[in-house]
């Protein structure tokens, strides 16, 4: 059977898609572009209205370009609003997130064969090898669900309560990825910092990182999005003291004004976030530190928008992800007063993106002349450094190879 997997959204979805693809390949499936596939799995996101629209457009395009394709839709949009997707051309299955670990059994195969799939209760399927579908790093989901209930976020509804994979399962999955040839593994979760809290065996994210830090294999672990209140001094110390961890933190701020943070139900202050970022830079001067911010949250005034922009300008951040506020039916924020005009949201978003461009430029400039460890990606003419610089190199090298590079400019490097 020829298959394609199309993924929208966060690294958690990317990790889920890797597991789905591993199961498909273990059953004998062959990866092809969606226009040539017998079955297309579309793993949707629903964090914004734009994400919903993008999924609908993609499904329609697949149905138009490949009318014989049987389309299986899963992910957060398929969970939140299945009625929006059920009648789109080619859609034969809707698999909500709680059923995602059993998705393979619902794929309409041309013939009935047996399979073992990487579900929550089952063994890990054959890992997709580096280079398949353009992947060089392996994305591993160790946790899903969230109990935080930020006022703007629909994810606790679409993903459910926080659930962690047992430590032994994670270590086995890491062994499998290393055996398949991966040199970098990104650890991800919907609320990654809550890892282990539901296991009731004393596990925590720090426990997991200590075990991973002792792995003898030459593999680099990159910690994906980590809530500021979960980025403890112990975790910073673990990253700073072990070559197994990338000096890279993604810490969603969301806003720089404390009244806005309270309205968002974010359990920290802007000052504590600043202290966290400065503390990381003191321990790891070359660390890449990124953040997420929301423009135009209900009730945001021009003065509060200005507070956010000016606070970001003075922080040693490496990049920004800017999200224009989008109403998600079913969230607390949907019913809040003081909705910001769409035109104002666009202006504020543009200002924040300009700040982000400035911060990214400053970080890249600070790295010129440094020597970093990097993984060769794409066609061998590009690398990603441990501190997340994406650079081109003059002479192509073997993909998935570790190299030392000297950063020559904002986007270029030389292999040492």
N, C-alpha and C positions, 0 to 999 in steps of 0.2 A: 504494500500500500504506500502511495505517495502522500506525504503530509506536509503541512506548513503550520508554524506557530507564530502568531502575531501578538506582540505584547505592548500594552500601554502602561504608563505610570511608573511606580516606585520600584526600588530594588527588591522589595518583597515579591512583587508580581514577577520581576525578572527571575528571581530564584524559583518561584512556583513554576514558571514556564520551563526552566531548565530541568526540573524534575519531571514535568509532563513529557518533555522531549526525550529525556532519558528512558522513560517507560515506553514511548512510541518506538524508539530505536531498538530497545531490548526485544520488542515484539516483532521486529523485522521491518519497521517502517523506514522509508527513505525520504530524507528532507529535500524539498523542492520549493521553488517560489509559489506563492498562493495561486497564481494563474494556472499552474500545472498540477495542483494537488487534488487528490481524491477527498481528503478531509482537511479542513482548516480550523484550528483552534484559535479563537480570539480571546485573549485574556485582558479584560477591560479594567479601566480606572474610572472613578467617579468623584475625584476630589474637587473638580470644578465643572461648571456647565460646558466649558470648552472641551474637557476630557470626554464628557458624554457625547458631544457632537462629533468629535473626532472618531469615536468608536462606531457610531452610526454610519458616518460617511465611509469608513473603511469597509464595514460589512457590506454596504451597498455596492461599493466598487468591486469587492471580491465576487459578489453575486453576479454583477454585470460582466466582469471579465472572464469568469469561470462558472457558467450556469450549472455545471454538473457537480460542483463542489458541495459537499455536505459540511455546513459550518456549525461548529460547536462553540457556544459563547459562554464564558465564565468570568470570574472576577467581580469587582465591587459594583459596577453598573448592572451586571446581570443579576446581582443579589438585591440591589436597591430598587430597581425598576424593570423587572423582567418583561412587563407588558410593552415597554418601549422597543424591545428587541425581537420578541417572539415572532412577529409577522414580517420581519425583513426577509428579502429574497435569500433563499439558500439555508436559512437557519433551521436546523433539525433538532438541536438540543440546547437547553439552557441549564447550566450547572452552577448553582450558587456557591459561594465560598465554603460553607460548611460541608459541601459535597465534593470539593475540589480534589481532596486526596483520593477520591474514588472515581475521578473523571474518566480514567482510562477504560473502566468497565462500561461507560456510557458512550464511548466513541463508536460510531456505526462502521464497524469493520466489514470489508468485503466478504470475509469468511470467519467462522467462529473458531478461534484458537485460544489456548490457555496462556496466561501471562502472570508474572509477579510484578507488582507495581510498588513504587516508593511511597506508600501511604503512611499515615501516622502509626498504624499498627504493623506495618510490613517492613521488609528489608529494603535497603536502598537499591534502586535499579541501576543499570549500567550507566555511569556518568558520561555525559556528552564530552567528547575529547576536545582539547584546545583547538581552536581554529574552526570548529563546526559552527555554522551560522554567524561567523564573524567574531566569536567570543575568544578572548584570551584569558581573562580572569574568570574564576568560578564564583558564582553568587550563591551563598548558602543561607537559607532561612532557618534560624534557630528558634524563632518565636513568632507567634502571630496573635492578633487580637489586642484590645486595649481597654483598660478600665479607667482611663484618665478623663474622658468625656469633656474635652475642650468645647466651648460653646459653638464653634464654627464647623466642627468636624463630624462628618457622617461615618467615619471609619469604624467606631465602636459598634455601629448598627450593622455595617456590612461585613465586618470581620469577627464580631463577637467579643467575648471576654478574653483576657490574656491567657495564652497557653504556650508553654515552653516544651521544646523537645528535650528528652532526657540527655544528660551529659554523655552517656555511653553512645547514644544514637549520633550525637554531633561528632564525637571523636571517630566513630566508624565512617561517617560521611566524609570527614576530612581525609581519613586514610584512603577512601575510594577516589576522592578528587586528586590527591597527590599521586596515587598509582596510575590514574588516567593521564598524568602529565602536567597538571596545573601547577604553576609557580606562584600564583596569587589567588587568595580566597577572600572574598568580601563577605563579612558577617552581617546579616541583616535581620530585622524584625519590625513589626508594626510599632511596638514599644520595646525596643531592644534592651533598654536599661532595666526593664522589669524581668529580664530573663531569670528563671528559677524560682520566682516568688510563689508560683502555683504548684511547684513540684513537692514542696514540703519535705525536702531532704537536705536542706542547708545550702542548696545550689544558689549561685548568684552570677551575675555577669563577670564579676571579678574572679570568682572561682573558675569559670570557664576560661577566661583569659589566662589565668595562671597555668592551667593545663595545656592550653595551646602554646603558650610561651616556652614550654619545655619540650615541644615536639622537635626531634632531631632533623627532620626533613628540611631542605632548603626551600621553605615556602614563606611568603609574606602574607600576613593577615591585615586586611583593611577594615576598620570598624565603620559601618555606615551610620546613618543618622542616629544621634544619641541626644535625648532630651537634656537640657542644661542641668536640671536638678539631679540627673543620674550620672553625670560626668564627675565622679568623685576624685579626690586627690589620689586615692589608691589606683584608680584606673589610669590617671595621667602618669603616675609613677611607673606602672606596668608598661605603658607604651614607651616611655622615655628610657627605660632600663633594658629593653629587650629588642634585638634586631629582628625578631619575628613580627613586629607590629609596625605598620606604616605611620609616620608622623603626620597624620591626617585626621582631623576632627570635623564632623558636620554637626552643628549645634543649633537647632532651630530657635531663633529669638522670637519671631513673629511680630513684636513691636518694641519700641524703645520708650514708651510712655507707660508708667505704672498703672494708671487708670485704665488704659486699653488692655494691659495684661490681665488685670482683674476681670474685666468684662469678657475677655477670652477664656477665663478660667485657667490661666497659666500660673503654676505655683512657684514663681520666683520673681525677683525684681530686676529692673534694668541694670541697677548697680551691681547686683550679684552676678549677672551675666558678664558685665564688663570685667569684674574681678576674675572670673573664671578664664576669660580669654587672655587677659594679661598674665595670669598665672601659668597658662599653657606656654605662652611665648617665652616666659622666663626659663622654663624647663627645657623647651624645644624651640629655639629661636627660628629655625627654618620650617617649622610646622605649617602645613596648610590648614587653615581654619575657615570653613564656610558656614553660611547660615541661610535660613528662610525668613522672609518677612511678608506681611500681608498689607497691601495698600487699600484703604477705603473701608475698613471694618466699620459696621454700624456705630454711629456716634462719633467717629473720628473727626476732629476739627482740623482746620488749617494749622493751628498752633501745634496740635499733637502730631500731625504729619511732619511738621518742621522739626519737632523734637526727635522723631524717628530718624529722619535724614541726617541731621547734624550729629546725632549719637553714632550712627554708622560711620560717618566720615572720620571720626577720631579713633575708631577701633582698628587694631591690626588684623583685619580680616583679609582673606584671600579671594573670596568670591561671594556673590549674593544670588539667591534664587528669589525672584520677586513674583508674588502671586497677587493678582487683582482679586479683591473679595468677590466671592460668588455665593449666592444664596443656595444652601442645600436643604430642601424640604425635610423636616424631621429633626433639624438641629435647633438649639436654643436661639442662635443668632438670627434665624429666619424671622422670629417674632419680635426682634428688638426694634425700638424706635430709632430715628435719626439715620435712616439709610442715606448713604452718600451717592450723589449724582454720578452717573456713569462717566460723564465727561471729566469730572473732577478726579475720579479713580484713575482714568487713563493718564491724566497729567501727573498725578502723584506717583503712579507706577513708573512713568518715564523718568521722573527725577531720581527715583530709587535705582533704576537700572543704570543711570549715568553715574551715580555714586558707586555702584557695583563695578562698572567698567574702570573707574579710577582706582578703586581698591585692588582689582585684579592686576592692573598695570603696575601699581607700586610693588605688589608682591613679586611679580615676574622680574621687575627690575632689580629687586633685592637679591634675587637668586643668580644673577649673571656673574659668572666667574666661579661659582661653586661646583663641586663634583658630587654627583648623586648616583645612587643605584637606580637602575631603570629596567623595565621590562619591554622588550621589543614587541610591537603590536602591528596591526593592519598588514601591509604588504612587506614589512621589514624595513621600511623607510621612516618609521615613527616609533617613539618610545613614550612610556608613561613613567615618570619618576616616582620614588617612594612617597614624596610629598606632593604628588598629583599634578605635576607639570606635564602637559601634553606637548611634545616637541618633535620636530623633524630632525633626522640625522642625515649627514651627507652621503654616507655609504650604507646601502641596505645590508642588514644582518638577518640571521635566522629568526623567524618569528618565534615568540615564547622563550627567548633567550635572555638571561640576565646580563647586563652590561653596565660598566661605569661610564658616565657621560659628564662632560664639562659643559655647563650651560653657557652658550655663546650669546644668546639674545633672548628676546621675549618669547620666541617660538622655535628656536633652533638650538642644537647641541652637537657636540663632536664626541664620538666614542673614544675613550682614553686608551 
